Amino acid sequence: MEPSFPETIEPEFDRRTLLSLVAFAIGGASIPGIAHAADRSSDIVGMDAVSLRDAIRARKLSCVEVMNAYLDQIGALNPTVNAIVSLQDRAGLVKQAEARDAQIFRKDAVSPLHGLPHAAKDLVAVAGLPFTAGSPIFKDRIAKADAVQAARLRDAGVVFIGKTNTPELGLGSHTFNPVFGATRNAYDPSKSAGGSSGGAAVGLALHMLPLADGSDYGGSLRNPAGWNNVYGFRTSIGRVPATARDVWLPTMGVTGPMARNVRDLALLLAVQAGYDAGSPLSMESGGGQFQQPLHAEMKGKRIAWAGDFNGAIPYEAGVLDLCRNALKSFEDLGCHVEEACPVYPVDKAWNSFVKLRGWQQGGGIVDLYNDPARRALLKPEAVYEVEQGLGLSAFDVTAHSVIRSEWSEAVRTFFQRYDFWIMPTAQTFPFDVDQRWPSEIAGHKMNTYHEWMKAVCLLTMSGCPALAAPAGFASNGLPMGIQIIAPVHAEIECLRLALAYEAASQTRLSRLPPLLGRARRT
């Protein structure tokens, strides 16, 4: 059952907005008394999603105006960073925006994201749009139908403008692929955007998208959010239903929202969350709870800081210090912060993560591996995952799943003492965009393509929701993030603490990417 969002709006378009709509519909001509189109476009794309939604509903902005502003922003900045791919024809998109405006003129019921431009991650099927997953095997594939998340976004009123770039088959926390190339960091285009939701994070950071959907297995929502100074939310398994081949053995991968602030994050999660009959293990509770007021008293909350997991996890110099500095905002809120971790062997949990990931991720692409012609087109990381899975018996999978349960029980017990757990969103700062993955951190060799995300992957094994929030900037201007982690199913608590943290840290975290300043000057 899909959510419905009936809402009728009453106010009339004022004369200035109507004239502006006409101007944009005929090519963006300037009209006396209305701000210059370029200035107005910058103002529009700089609005957060909640404010943009409200302005459209109040008829202070037209959907056509919003669409043109975002397409102009993409035209100005996307060639530098390559975040948005498969961008659709402007004329067709404006026509869809005109249809959204016509609904408002008729006073039809409108949905929560009515008229907002949206680019879905290229791992999500959107009917009629390319669906490459960044793989040369699928470079010419066009989706025949919406995946459940695309259907919910469409029902919520978005206009799909294209896709956001992702690593090949979503594997790896660095966004590059042979179909579209690499996505570059919003704050330094010579660096990685992270991944696999790298295109989504950069699209948000550079105001090319008001909201973005993402997915996360080993940090795909959290790392790019941290590396681009935006927010990303890895949700509990089942909170957001997803289209899958096997609906009874869910993977550790989940879908969640990305946004520029916490209110926007909750807005998109409210659309994404809720039961779907095609995903029988999804939660029955809907998304309405995430549109309730999030303000709450944080004084006295007990927060554990993971640090380096008692020496078990290496970090690049400066990462932990920067994130420790961010902890002062929680202390200013009256929270009690101390360093602590669950009692369980980290390497034991990590080894089981690697095996279970091979079984789950490799199982989804083993048919490609078994075809020699298509195997030749798979990147080494994909072959690695399949071969990890091929080396496991059913009893091996059970044994590793038991270890996962032991680890998650240790985390559950840990949360009897603490309300939240905090750690960085990655073990390194953004690295060179041409580097495949870090081979070493602080003198420690990385033995797999994802070991440099080891700490983040351990959170995946716990099943807990983890909300990535900006932590600040290194001396060279590169961003880093923190994860706000709560017990399983406690997404609302993550949002509440994140909202309070955002307010307490706003001045420190409000640095815009240099590219945005250049775009305004040109």
C-alpha positions in Angstrom: 0.0 0.0 0.0 1.5 3.3 -1.1 1.0 6.4 1.2 -1.3 9.1 0.0 -1.0 12.8 0.8 -4.2 14.7 0.2 -3.9 18.4 0.8 -5.8 21.3 -0.8 -4.3 24.7 -1.0 -6.4 27.8 -1.2 -4.3 31.0 -1.7 -4.3 32.6 -5.1 -1.1 33.3 -7.2 -0.3 37.0 -6.9 0.3 39.1 -10.0 4.1 39.1 -9.7 4.4 35.3 -9.4 2.1 34.9 -12.3 4.2 37.3 -14.4 7.3 35.5 -13.3 5.8 32.1 -14.3 5.0 33.5 -17.8 8.5 34.9 -18.1 10.2 31.7 -17.3 7.8 29.7 -19.5 8.8 31.7 -22.5 12.5 31.7 -21.8 13.3 33.5 -18.6 12.8 37.0 -19.9 13.3 39.8 -17.4 10.2 41.7 -16.2 10.3 45.2 -14.5 9.8 44.9 -10.8 11.1 41.3 -10.6 14.6 40.4 -9.5 17.1 39.6 -12.3 16.6 35.9 -13.3 20.1 34.9 -12.3 19.9 36.4 -8.8 16.4 34.9 -8.3 17.7 31.5 -9.4 20.5 31.6 -6.9 18.0 32.5 -4.2 15.7 29.7 -5.2 18.3 26.9 -5.2 19.7 28.3 -1.9 16.3 27.6 -0.2 16.0 24.5 1.9 13.5 21.9 0.7 10.9 22.7 3.4 10.9 26.4 2.6 10.8 25.6 -1.2 7.8 23.3 -0.7 6.0 26.0 1.4 6.8 28.7 -1.2 5.3 26.6 -4.0 2.2 25.8 -1.9 1.8 29.5 -1.0 2.2 30.4 -4.7 5.2 32.6 -4.0 7.1 30.5 -6.5 6.0 28.5 -9.5 7.1 25.0 -10.3 8.4 26.3 -13.6 10.5 28.9 -11.9 11.9 26.3 -9.6 12.7 23.9 -12.4 14.5 26.5 -14.5 16.5 27.6 -11.5 17.8 24.1 -10.7 18.5 23.3 -14.4 20.5 26.5 -14.6 22.5 25.6 -11.5 23.2 22.1 -12.9 24.3 23.7 -16.2 26.7 26.0 -14.4 28.3 23.5 -12.0 27.7 19.9 -13.0 30.3 20.0 -15.8 32.9 20.5 -13.1 31.8 17.8 -10.7 29.8 15.2 -12.7 27.2 14.5 -10.0 24.0 14.5 -12.1 23.9 12.0 -15.0 21.3 11.1 -17.6 19.9 14.6 -17.3 16.6 14.8 -19.3 15.6 17.4 -21.9 14.8 20.9 -20.4 11.7 21.4 -22.6 10.2 18.2 -21.4 11.0 18.9 -17.7 9.6 22.4 -18.0 6.4 20.9 -19.5 6.1 18.6 -16.5 6.6 21.6 -14.2 3.9 23.5 -16.0 1.5 20.6 -15.4 2.4 20.8 -11.7 1.5 24.5 -11.8 -1.8 23.8 -13.5 -2.7 21.5 -10.7 -2.2 24.3 -8.2 -4.2 26.7 -10.4 -7.1 24.2 -10.3 -6.7 23.9 -6.6 -6.1 20.1 -6.9 -4.8 18.2 -3.9 -1.0 18.4 -3.9 1.6 16.1 -2.3 4.5 16.8 0.0 7.2 17.3 -2.6 4.9 18.8 -5.3 7.0 20.2 -8.2 10.4 19.6 -6.6 13.1 18.5 -9.1 14.6 15.2 -8.2 17.4 13.0 -9.5 17.3 9.4 -8.2 20.4 7.4 -7.4 21.4 5.4 -10.5 20.8 2.2 -8.5 17.1 3.0 -8.5 14.7 2.1 -11.4 12.7 5.1 -12.6 10.3 4.3 -15.4 11.6 5.7 -18.7 15.0 6.8 -17.4 18.4 5.2 -17.9 19.2 2.6 -15.3 22.9 1.9 -15.7 24.0 1.2 -12.2 27.3 2.6 -13.5 28.0 -0.6 -15.3 29.0 -1.0 -18.9 26.8 -4.2 -18.9 23.7 -1.9 -18.4 24.8 1.3 -20.1 21.9 1.1 -22.5 19.2 -0.1 -20.1 16.0 1.9 -19.6 13.9 1.1 -16.6 10.4 -0.2 -17.5 8.8 0.5 -14.2 9.4 2.4 -11.0 11.1 0.7 -8.0 9.1 1.1 -4.9 11.1 4.2 -3.8 10.8 5.9 -7.1 7.0 5.3 -7.0 6.8 6.9 -3.6 8.7 9.9 -4.8 6.6 10.2 -7.9 3.4 10.0 -5.8 4.9 12.7 -3.5 5.0 15.0 -6.5 8.6 15.2 -7.6 9.7 15.7 -11.2 12.5 13.3 -12.1 15.2 15.3 -13.9 17.8 12.5 -14.2 19.9 10.3 -12.0 22.8 10.8 -9.5 26.1 9.1 -10.2 27.2 6.0 -8.3 30.1 3.6 -8.4 29.8 0.6 -10.7 27.0 -1.6 -9.2 27.2 0.6 -6.1 30.4 -1.2 -4.9 33.0 1.0 -3.1 32.8 4.2 -1.2 34.3 6.3 -4.1 32.0 7.3 -6.9 33.5 6.5 -10.3 32.4 4.2 -13.1 33.3 3.4 -16.8 29.9 4.7 -18.0 29.9 8.3 -16.7 33.3 8.7 -15.0 34.1 10.1 -11.6 32.1 12.5 -9.4 34.2 15.1 -7.8 34.0 16.5 -4.3 31.9 19.7 -3.8 34.6 21.4 -1.7 37.6 20.3 -3.8 37.0 18.9 -7.2 40.4 17.2 -7.2 39.2 14.9 -4.4 36.7 12.0 -4.1 33.0 12.7 -3.4 32.8 9.5 -1.5 30.1 6.9 -2.3 28.2 5.1 -3.3 25.7 8.1 -3.0 28.5 10.4 -4.1 26.5 12.1 -6.9 23.6 12.7 -4.5 25.8 14.3 -1.8 27.5 16.6 -4.3 24.2 17.5 -6.0 22.9 18.7 -2.6 26.1 20.5 -1.5 26.2 22.5 -4.7 22.5 23.3 -4.7 21.8 21.3 -7.8 19.1 19.3 -5.9 16.8 20.2 -3.0 16.7 16.6 -1.7 18.4 13.3 -2.6 17.7 9.6 -2.0 20.6 7.3 -1.2 21.3 3.8 -0.1 23.9 2.4 2.4 25.5 -0.9 2.9 29.0 0.0 4.0 28.7 3.7 4.4 27.2 4.8 1.1 24.9 7.4 2.7 27.2 8.4 5.5 30.6 8.8 3.9 29.6 11.1 1.0 27.4 13.1 3.4 30.4 13.7 5.7 32.8 14.5 2.8 30.4 17.1 1.3 29.1 18.8 4.5 25.5 17.5 4.1 23.3 15.1 6.0 22.6 11.4 5.2 20.6 8.8 7.2 21.2 5.1 7.2 17.9 3.8 8.6 17.1 0.5 10.4 16.4 -2.5 8.2 12.7 -2.4 7.2 12.1 1.3 7.9 12.2 2.1 4.2 11.0 -0.7 1.9 13.1 -1.5 -1.2 12.6 -3.4 -4.4 14.5 -6.7 -4.1 14.8 -10.1 -5.8 14.7 -11.9 -2.5 12.2 -10.3 -0.1 12.6 -12.8 2.7 16.4 -12.6 3.3 17.0 -8.9 3.5 20.5 -7.6 3.0 22.3 -5.3 5.3 21.8 -2.6 2.6 19.1 0.0 3.3 17.6 3.1 1.7 17.4 6.5 3.3 17.3 10.3 2.8 20.0 12.9 2.1 19.5 16.6 2.6 21.2 19.9 3.5 19.6 20.1 7.0 17.7 17.9 9.5 14.2 19.3 8.7 14.7 18.4 5.1 16.0 14.9 6.0 12.8 14.3 8.1 10.7 15.6 5.2 12.1 13.0 2.7 12.1 10.2 5.3 8.4 10.8 5.9 7.8 10.0 2.2 10.2 7.1 2.0 9.2 5.2 5.2 6.2 2.9 5.7 5.0 -0.6 4.9 4.9 -1.9 1.3 3.2 -5.2 0.4 6.1 -6.1 -2.0 8.5 -5.8 0.9 6.8 -8.0 3.6 9.5 -7.4 6.2 9.1 -3.6 6.0 7.8 -1.9 9.2 4.1 -1.2 9.4 4.6 2.2 11.0 4.4 5.0 8.4 6.4 8.1 7.9 4.0 10.5 9.6 6.0 10.4 12.9 8.9 12.1 11.1 6.8 15.2 10.4 6.1 15.7 14.1 8.0 18.5 15.9 11.6 17.3 16.5 12.6 19.7 19.2 13.5 17.9 22.5 15.5 18.5 25.6 19.0 17.0 25.3 20.3 17.9 28.7 21.5 14.8 30.5 21.7 12.5 27.5 24.5 10.0 27.7 26.7 9.9 24.6 29.6 7.5 23.9 32.4 8.5 21.6 33.9 5.6 19.8 37.4 7.1 19.3 39.6 4.5 17.5 37.8 1.5 19.1 40.5 1.2 21.7 43.2 1.1 19.1 41.5 -1.4 16.8 40.7 1.1 14.0 43.3 3.3 12.3 42.4 6.9 11.3 44.2 9.4 9.2 45.8 12.1 11.3 43.4 14.9 12.1 40.1 13.0 11.6 39.6 12.1 15.3 40.7 15.5 16.6 38.3 17.3 14.3 35.4 15.0 15.3 36.3 15.3 19.0 36.0 19.1 18.6 32.5 18.6 17.2 31.6 16.8 20.5 31.8 20.1 22.3 28.4 21.0 20.7 26.8 18.1 22.5 28.4 19.1 25.8 27.1 22.6 25.2 23.6 21.0 25.0 24.1 19.5 28.4 25.0 16.0 27.2 27.5 13.8 29.0 30.2 12.5 26.6 32.8 9.9 27.3 34.8 7.5 25.2 33.5 3.9 25.1 32.8 1.0 22.8 30.8 -2.2 23.0 32.7 -5.2 24.4 33.3 -7.5 21.5 36.3 -8.5 19.3 36.3 -6.0 16.4 38.3 -8.2 14.1 35.8 -11.1 14.6 32.9 -8.9 13.7 34.8 -7.4 10.7 35.7 -10.9 9.3 32.0 -11.9 9.4 31.0 -8.7 7.8 33.3 -9.4 4.8 31.9 -12.9 4.4 28.3 -11.9 4.7 28.8 -9.0 2.3 30.3 -11.4 -0.2 27.3 -13.7 0.1 24.7 -10.9 -0.1 26.3 -8.5 -2.6 27.9 -11.3 -4.7 24.6 -13.2 -4.8 23.0 -10.3 -6.6 25.5 -10.3 -9.4 26.6 -14.0 -9.6 24.6 -14.4 -12.9 26.8 -11.7 -14.4 29.9 -13.5 -13.1 28.8 -16.9 -14.5 28.6 -15.4 -18.1 32.2 -15.1 -19.3 31.4 -12.2 -21.6 29.8 -10.1 -18.9 32.3 -11.2 -16.3 34.9 -9.5 -18.4 33.1 -6.2 -17.9 32.9 -6.5 -14.1 35.3 -4.4 -12.0 37.7 -6.4 -9.7 35.7 -5.4 -6.6 32.6 -7.0 -8.0 34.5 -10.2 -8.8 35.9 -10.2 -5.3 32.5 -10.1 -3.7 31.2 -13.0 -5.8 34.2 -15.1 -5.1 33.9 -14.4 -1.4 30.3 -15.7 -1.6 31.3 -18.8 -3.7 33.7 -19.8 -0.9 30.9 -20.1 1.7 28.7 -23.0 2.5 25.2 -22.5 3.9 26.5 -23.5 7.3 29.3 -20.9 7.0 26.7 -18.2 6.3 24.8 -19.3 9.4 27.9 -19.2 11.5 28.8 -15.7 10.4 25.2 -14.6 10.9 25.4 -15.8 14.5 28.5 -13.7 15.0 26.6 -10.7 13.5 23.9 -11.4 16.1 26.5 -11.6 18.9 27.9 -8.2 17.8 24.5 -6.6 17.6 23.6 -8.0 21.0 26.8 -6.4 22.4 25.7 -3.1 20.8 22.2 -3.5 22.3 23.7 -4.1 25.7 26.0 -1.0 25.2 22.9 1.1 24.6 21.5 0.2 28.0 24.3 2.4 29.4 24.3 5.1 26.6 21.6 7.0 24.7 23.7 7.6 21.6 27.0 6.5 20.1 29.2 8.9 18.0 31.9 8.2 15.5 33.4 9.7 12.3 31.8 9.0 8.9 35.1 7.8 7.5 38.6 6.9 8.6 40.2 9.3 6.1 39.6 12.7 4.6 38.6 12.8 0.9 41.5 11.4 -1.1 42.6 12.1 -4.7 39.8 11.5 -7.2 42.1 9.4 -9.4 42.9 7.0 -6.5 40.9 3.8 -6.6 40.8 3.3 -2.8 43.2 3.9 0.1 45.8 1.1 0.4 47.1 2.3 3.7 45.9 4.4 6.7 48.3 5.6 9.3 50.8 2.9 8.4 48.2 0.1 8.4 47.8 -1.8 5.2 44.3 -2.2 3.9 43.7 -5.8 2.7 40.4 -5.2 0.9 38.9 -2.4 -1.2 36.5 -1.5 1.7 38.7 -2.0 4.8 39.3 1.7 4.9 35.6 2.0 5.9 35.9 -0.7 8.6 34.5 1.3 11.5 31.5 2.4 9.4 30.8 -1.2 8.3 30.8 -2.4 11.9 27.8 -0.1 12.4 26.1 -1.7 9.4 26.5 -5.1 11.2 24.7 -3.7 14.3 21.5 -2.8 12.4 21.3 0.5 14.2 20.2 3.7 12.5 23.1 6.1 11.9 22.6 9.8 10.9 25.6 11.4 9.3 26.0 15.1 10.1 28.7 17.6 9.3 31.6 17.7 11.8 33.7 20.6 10.4 36.6 21.2 8.2 40.3 20.3 8.1 42.9 23.1 7.8 42.9 22.5 4.0 39.1 23.0 3.8 38.1 19.4 3.4 34.9 18.3 5.2 34.4 15.5 7.7 31.3 14.2 9.3 30.1 12.4 12.4 27.6 9.6 12.8 24.8 9.9 15.4 23.8 6.4 16.2 20.9 5.2 18.3 19.3 1.8 19.1 17.6 -0.2 16.4 14.3 1.5 15.2 15.1 4.8 17.1 15.4 7.0 14.0 13.3 9.7 15.6 15.8 10.0 18.4 18.7 10.4 15.9 16.7 13.2 14.2 16.0 15.0 17.6 19.6 15.0 18.6 20.8 16.0 15.1 18.4 18.9 15.1 19.7 20.2 18.4 23.3 19.6 17.3 22.7 21.4 14.0 21.4 24.5 15.9 24.3 24.5 18.3 26.9 24.1 15.5 25.3 26.2 12.7 28.0 29.0 12.7 30.9 26.5 12.6 29.4 24.3 9.9 27.8 26.8 7.5 30.8 27.1 5.1 29.6 26.9 1.5 31.6 25.1 -1.2 33.9 27.6 -3.1 32.2 26.6 -6.4 29.0 28.2 -5.2 30.7 31.5 -4.8 32.2 31.3 -8.2 28.8 30.4 -9.7 27.2 33.5 -8.2 29.9 35.7 -9.6 29.7 34.4 -13.2 
